[in-house]
């Protein structure tokens, strides 16, 4: 396991629980490598020249920016399949390795929060059929939602995930700040957040859009924009998202 | 009950289940009034001159725009408390009535989807103590989350709800469209949506922000912006939300 961040941590633990042996954990920072490696009985390394090359799989769970430089340092003679876990990086950055692929878990990981890996979609791509079969076997051991996905689709999936997860979380943060400033508890809005997420488990989000923008209630929107006048960035966001809702409505 | 839309429907049904008698349902469209009124044993009316004035409570569950004109048509001699259900409209639009208030359920209602009213926060405001006591008694019969809230706080609450619910749902719709275009099922992203919502039940959203923007991963953001180049509106949204995430991070 190359990396010791959120993805590396959750993935290494899920693999270990499924019976796989984590041989080594690499991080530029040996303490971070040790924190992940030692509970799993793995060796911590901070120098890729110490990499054990006789392994079934080498997983680059490092930041997208670091993938090329880490890949550069790996021996070209690796017999195992070399994969990265990135949504956005094309598979072919790993072209130098005869067997390569992608093992992309579509989930938001925080180190402090446990996740049920079995429900996490794993997007798989491989250079050849044997590698794909290997990735599928490993994936099925930890998740019920593994699927084949080419690099172009994976990019779309990652962008969609940024909208549905990262950006959504930012809107929660804006709501939390607005409430706090006005002496209201963030708890008040939690049932609404859950209901909004639960609603789209069964229904098309464009079909269940509610609120002033989709109703074309310009007076309410004007009051809200006026309320936000001291926060020009949130005001712009309010305007742009409201326009987006109206454009979606008009397309249907 | 004046109105027959989503709020009127869910609220009238919750009140009836709690043992309150719905006397009349008003709508400009008599068929809509009948659809809500008849299963509840109430009378449907489409002319406010037929309003039964001897009731404990008159609820204006109409669109914000319609509140002034409906209020205008009500006899000033109503003995009951006259309330509206709007997040954004100040209480004092009901000033002409000696007893008035606000009964604002903070939830997103769709007619087709049942909601558990007991967990819905109800923001209450009233012109006088007796009316407040009456609203509290009614509210507690249907919800475990009633609370007092002045008009300024209610506006903040509504704006926060638009961010956390309406805008969030629009981001789900954008994600759904991106996936569909690329031959991917919307189902793939559902575990991520639930995890993102569930995470903030216990944790501060600003603290658990993930994704390329909070990591400062400009290369990934550039790839995503390039991917969105044929959808300039979504591209602007991506840029503005990413900037917002970075501004929030820098403030902490």
Contacts between the chains, C-beta under 8 A, distances in Angstrom:
chain1	res1	chain2	res2	distance
A	6	B	210	7.5
A	63	B	215	6.9
A	63	B	217	6.5
A	64	B	212	7.9
A	64	B	217	6.0
A	64	B	219	6.2
A	64	B	220	5.1
A	65	B	217	6.4
A	65	B	219	5.8
A	88	B	212	7.9
A	88	B	220	4.8
A	88	B	223	5.2
A	88	B	224	7.0
A	106	B	188	6.4
A	106	B	189	7.1
A	106	B	191	7.7
A	106	B	192	6.0
A	107	B	191	6.8
A	107	B	192	5.9
A	107	B	195	6.4
A	108	B	192	6.2
A	108	B	195	5.9
A	108	B	196	5.9
A	108	B	199	7.3
A	108	B	210	4.8
A	108	B	211	7.7
A	109	B	210	7.1
A	110	B	199	7.0
A	110	B	203	7.7
A	110	B	208	5.3
A	110	B	210	6.9
A	112	B	203	7.8
A	113	B	199	6.3
A	113	B	203	7.3
A	113	B	208	7.6
A	115	B	195	6.7
A	119	B	191	4.7
A	120	B	191	6.1
A	121	B	188	4.9
A	121	B	189	7.9
A	121	B	191	6.7
A	145	B	188	7.7
A	145	B	191	7.4
A	147	B	188	7.5
A	149	B	184	7.5
A	152	B	182	7.1
A	153	B	182	5.2
A	153	B	183	6.7
A	153	B	184	5.8
A	155	B	223	7.0
A	155	B	224	7.9
A	155	B	227	5.7
A	156	B	178	5.5
A	156	B	179	6.7
A	156	B	181	7.2
A	156	B	182	3.7
A	156	B	184	6.5
A	156	B	227	7.2
A	157	B	179	6.9
A	157	B	182	7.5
A	157	B	184	5.9
A	157	B	188	6.7
A	157	B	189	7.7
A	158	B	224	7.4
A	159	B	178	5.9
A	159	B	224	5.0
A	159	B	227	5.5
A	159	B	228	6.8
A	159	B	238	7.9
A	160	B	174	7.8
A	160	B	175	4.0
A	160	B	176	7.8
A	160	B	178	4.4
A	160	B	179	5.1
A	160	B	184	7.7
A	160	B	189	5.9
A	161	B	175	7.3
A	161	B	189	6.3
A	161	B	192	5.8
A	162	B	211	5.6
A	162	B	212	6.9
A	162	B	224	6.5
A	162	B	238	7.4
A	163	B	171	4.7
A	163	B	172	7.9
A	163	B	174	4.9
A	163	B	175	4.5
A	163	B	178	7.1
A	163	B	234	7.9
A	163	B	238	7.7
A	164	B	171	5.9
A	164	B	172	5.6
A	164	B	174	8.0
A	164	B	175	3.9
A	164	B	189	5.2
A	164	B	192	6.2
A	164	B	193	5.4
A	164	B	196	7.4
A	165	B	189	7.9
A	165	B	192	4.9
A	165	B	193	7.0
A	165	B	195	7.7
A	165	B	196	4.6
A	165	B	210	7.4
A	165	B	211	7.1
A	166	B	209	7.0
A	166	B	210	6.1
A	166	B	211	3.1
A	166	B	212	7.6
A	166	B	213	6.7
A	166	B	214	7.5
A	166	B	241	8.0
A	166	B	245	7.1
A	167	B	171	5.2
A	167	B	211	8.0
A	167	B	237	7.9
A	167	B	238	7.9
A	167	B	241	4.5
A	167	B	245	7.9
A	168	B	168	4.8
A	168	B	171	5.3
A	168	B	172	7.5
A	168	B	193	7.5
A	168	B	196	5.6
A	168	B	197	7.9
A	169	B	196	5.6
A	169	B	199	7.7
A	169	B	200	7.1
A	169	B	205	5.3
A	169	B	208	6.8
A	169	B	209	5.6
A	169	B	210	7.3
A	169	B	211	8.0
A	170	B	205	7.6
A	170	B	209	6.6
A	170	B	241	5.7
A	170	B	244	5.6
A	170	B	245	4.9
A	170	B	248	6.9
A	171	B	163	4.7
A	171	B	164	6.0
A	171	B	167	5.2
A	171	B	168	5.2
A	171	B	171	7.3
A	172	B	163	7.9
A	172	B	164	5.6
A	172	B	168	7.5
A	172	B	200	5.2
A	172	B	205	3.9
A	173	B	204	7.9
A	173	B	205	4.1
A	173	B	206	4.4
A	173	B	209	6.8
A	173	B	248	5.7
A	174	B	160	7.8
A	174	B	163	4.9
A	174	B	164	8.0
A	174	B	244	7.2
A	175	B	160	4.0
A	175	B	161	7.3
A	175	B	163	4.5
A	175	B	164	3.9
A	176	B	160	7.8
A	176	B	204	6.9
A	176	B	205	5.6
A	176	B	206	6.9
A	177	B	206	7.8
A	178	B	156	5.5
A	178	B	159	5.9
A	178	B	160	4.4
A	178	B	163	7.1
A	179	B	156	6.7
A	179	B	157	6.9
A	179	B	160	5.1
A	181	B	156	7.3
A	182	B	152	7.2
A	182	B	153	5.2
A	182	B	156	3.7
A	182	B	157	7.5
A	183	B	153	6.6
A	184	B	149	7.5
A	184	B	153	5.8
A	184	B	156	6.5
A	184	B	157	5.9
A	184	B	160	7.7
A	186	B	204	7.9
A	188	B	106	6.4
A	188	B	121	4.9
A	188	B	145	7.7
A	188	B	147	7.6
A	188	B	157	6.7
A	189	B	106	7.1
A	189	B	121	7.9
A	189	B	157	7.7
A	189	B	160	5.9
A	189	B	161	6.3
A	189	B	164	5.2
A	189	B	165	7.9
A	190	B	200	7.5
A	190	B	201	5.9
A	191	B	106	7.7
A	191	B	107	6.8
A	191	B	119	4.8
A	191	B	120	6.1
A	191	B	121	6.7
A	191	B	145	7.4
A	192	B	106	5.9
A	192	B	107	5.9
A	192	B	108	6.3
A	192	B	161	5.8
A	192	B	164	6.2
A	192	B	165	4.9
A	193	B	164	5.4
A	193	B	165	7.0
A	193	B	168	7.5
A	193	B	197	5.3
A	193	B	200	6.7
A	193	B	201	7.9
A	194	B	197	5.8
A	194	B	198	7.8
A	194	B	201	7.3
A	195	B	107	6.3
A	195	B	108	5.9
A	195	B	115	6.6
A	195	B	165	7.8
A	196	B	108	5.9
A	196	B	164	7.4
A	196	B	165	4.6
A	196	B	168	5.6
A	196	B	169	5.6
A	196	B	197	7.5
A	197	B	168	7.9
A	197	B	193	5.3
A	197	B	194	5.8
A	197	B	196	7.5
A	197	B	197	3.8
A	198	B	194	7.8
A	199	B	108	7.3
A	199	B	110	6.9
A	199	B	113	6.2
A	199	B	169	7.7
A	200	B	169	7.1
A	200	B	172	5.2
A	200	B	190	7.6
A	200	B	193	6.7
A	201	B	190	5.9
A	201	B	193	7.9
A	201	B	194	7.3
A	203	B	110	7.6
A	203	B	112	7.8
A	203	B	113	7.3
A	204	B	173	8.0
A	204	B	176	6.9
A	204	B	186	7.9
A	205	B	169	5.3
A	205	B	170	7.6
A	205	B	172	3.9
A	205	B	173	4.1
A	205	B	176	5.6
A	206	B	173	4.4
A	206	B	176	6.9
A	206	B	177	7.7
A	208	B	110	5.3
A	208	B	113	7.7
A	208	B	169	6.9
A	209	B	166	7.0
A	209	B	169	5.6
A	209	B	170	6.6
A	209	B	173	6.8
A	210	B	6	7.4
A	210	B	108	4.8
A	210	B	109	7.1
A	210	B	110	7.0
A	210	B	165	7.4
A	210	B	166	6.0
A	210	B	169	7.3
A	211	B	108	7.7
A	211	B	162	5.6
A	211	B	165	7.1
A	211	B	166	3.1
A	211	B	167	8.0
A	211	B	169	8.0
A	212	B	64	7.8
A	212	B	88	7.9
A	212	B	162	6.9
A	212	B	166	7.6
A	213	B	166	6.7
A	213	B	170	8.0
A	214	B	166	7.5
A	215	B	63	6.8
A	217	B	63	6.5
A	217	B	64	6.0
A	217	B	65	6.4
A	219	B	64	6.2
A	219	B	65	5.8
A	220	B	64	5.1
A	220	B	88	4.8
A	223	B	88	5.1
A	223	B	155	7.0
A	224	B	88	7.0
A	224	B	155	7.9
A	224	B	158	7.4
A	224	B	159	5.0
A	224	B	162	6.4
A	227	B	155	5.7
A	227	B	156	7.2
A	227	B	159	5.6
A	228	B	159	6.8
A	233	B	240	7.6
A	233	B	243	7.2
A	233	B	244	6.0
A	233	B	247	6.6
A	234	B	163	7.9
A	234	B	244	7.6
A	236	B	240	6.2
A	237	B	167	7.9
A	237	B	240	5.7
A	237	B	241	7.1
A	237	B	244	6.4
A	238	B	159	7.9
A	238	B	162	7.4
A	238	B	163	7.8
A	238	B	167	7.9
A	240	B	233	7.6
A	240	B	236	6.2
A	240	B	237	5.7
A	240	B	240	6.0
A	241	B	166	8.0
A	241	B	167	4.5
A	241	B	170	5.7
A	241	B	237	7.0
A	243	B	233	7.2
A	244	B	170	5.6
A	244	B	174	7.2
A	244	B	233	6.0
A	244	B	234	7.6
A	244	B	237	6.4
A	245	B	166	7.1
A	245	B	167	7.9
A	245	B	170	4.9
A	247	B	233	6.6
A	248	B	170	6.9
A	248	B	173	5.7
